Amino acid sequence: MAIGRYADYVTELGSGKATALECSAEGVMTGSLITFPIIKSSQLIDTTDQTEKVDEGGDKYTPDANRTVKFNCTFMQQDIDTLKMMVKTYRGKYMTILKEIRKTTIDSNNDYLVMGICKVVPNLDMSAPGGEVKAEWNIQVNATTLTVACASLNDGMYSKTVDTSVDIESSGYWAMFQET
C-alpha cells in the first residue's frame, strides 16, 4: 500500500488486546502465555536524540545519538493480579509482546505489533478513582535477527487467528505485520 490520502483508513479505536510470553534477555520465549488485562490505551515510543553541531564554517550537522524504545499501556482493571503484575510478578523479567493495533480492518487486514525483548519497568502507577493501572516496558535491541512465532502468543481473543512467524531484524526492536 502506498502512502496517500485514504478516508477509509482513518480509525479511532485500538483493540484493547495484547498478549505476552516471558523470554530471556536474548528473546528466547519461555513460560506460559500472559493475556493482558483490558487495555484502555497504549503507546509505542521510538525516539532517537539528535544533536546539532556547527563547524567552523557555520555549517550545521545533526548526527543521531541515543535511541530509546518503550511500550506503555494503561489497564482498566484494578484486580489484585493486575496491581501486582509489574512490581511483583514480572519484576526483573523480559517479555515478548504481541499487540493487536486496532479492532477494525483496513483492506480486510488486521495489523499487529510484535516487540521482541521487553524489559519490565517495575513501577506501580495506580489512579483512583478510575482504577487505571499503568505499565511500561523498555524494549531492548536484539543483537541478531529474532524470529517470533506469533502462534505461541495467540490465545484466541484476537480478531483473526495469528499464526505468522515474524522476523525482527538484527539491531531492531519491533516489527509490524498483517493477517488477512
N, C-alpha and C positions, 0 to 999 in steps of 0.2 A: 504494500500500500504506500502510495506516495503521500508526502506531507502536503496538505492543502486545506481548503475550507470545505468541511462536510458537516452540515447541520445535524445529520443523523448520528454523528459521533460525539455529540455533546451529551454527557451523562453527569448526573449529580450524586449518584449513590455509589458507595463502596459495597462490599459484600458482608462485612462483619464477620468473616470466616478466615481462620488460619490454623494450621497445624504445625507440629514440630517433632523432631526426634533429637534426643541428646546425641552429641557427636564428640569426637576427640578434637584436640587443637589442630589436627590436620584435616578434619572434615569427615572422618570415618564415622558413619551413623551407627549408633548403638541404642539399646534401651527400648522402651515402649513408646508407642505413639502418644503424643500430647495434643489434645484438642483444646485450643484456646477458649477462654470464656468469651461471651458475646462482646464484640469489638464495637465501640461507639465511633472511634476514629483512629486512623493510623497514618503514619508518615515515614517515608524513606527519605533520608537526608544524605546527600552525597556532595560534599563540597571540597574544593581544592583552593587553598590560600594562594594568592598571587602577591608578589612584592614588586612594587615599581622601583626600578633603578634607572638612574640617569648617568650617562657617560659624560666625559669632559666636554664633548661637543654639543651637549644638550639633548642627545637622542635618548628616548625613553624605551626601556625594555621591561617586560613583565614576566619573569620566569615563574613557573609553578613551584610551589613549596609543598607543605604537608596536605595529604588527602585524608579527610575524616568521613567515615560512612557509618550511619546509625539508622536503626529502625526503632520506632516507638509507637505505642498504641495506648489507648485508654479503654479499659474494660468497664462495662456497665455493671457487672456483677460485683457483689460485695460478700460473697460466701467466704468461709474461713480458708478454703484451699486457694482461692484467688488472692486473698490478702497475704498469704504466706508464700505464694509462688516464687516471687523474685528474691525475697530476703532469706527464706529458709530452704525451700525445696530445691531450687536450682542455683543457689549462690555458688559462685566459683566454677560454674559449668558452662559448656558450649552447647548450642543448638543449631540444627539445620531447620530453617523455617520456610514453609510454603504458604503464600498468601494469595487468595483469590482477589483480584484487583477490584472487580465490580460484579454485581449480580446480573446486570444486563449484558446482552451480547452485542458485539459490533461485527457486522457481516457474518453472523452465525458463529462467531468465535468467542470463547471465554478466555480471558487473559489472566495470567498468573505471574507472580514474582517469587523467585526462589533465592534465598540467601544462604550461602553455604556454611560459613563458620561464624556464628553469632555468639559473642561473649555476653553473658547476662550481666547487666548493671544492677547490683544488689541494693536497690532503693525501694522503700515503700512510700508512695505519694498518694494518699487516700483523701478524697474530698468528702465532706459531709456538710449539708445534706447533699443528696445526689448519689452517693455510693460509688463514685467513679474511682477506679484504681489505675494508676499509670504504670507502664512497664517500658523498659528501654534495653536495647542491645547494641553493643559496639560490634560492627561487622568487621571481621578480620580479613586481610588479603590472603588468598591461597597461593602457595608457592608454585604449585603445578596446576594443570587443568584438573578441575574437580568435577566428576560426573555424579549427579544427584539422581537417584532412582525415585522419581516422584510418586510412583505407585505405593511405595512404603510410607508415604506421607498422606495417603488418601484414606480418609475414614468414612467415605460415603456421603459426606454432607455437602460437598461442592456441587455446583450446578451441572457439571459434566464429570465423567469418570476421568480422573487424572492418572494416566499410566505412562507418561513420557519420561525418558531419561534426558536430563538437561545438562549440558556442559557449561560450567563457569570457567572462562578462560584463565590461563596462567596469569598471575598478578591481578586477578579480578576479585570482585566482592559479591556480585549478584548477577542474575540473568532474568529476563522476561521471556515468556513463551505463550503460545496459544494452543488451545484444544478446540477442535471443531466438532 
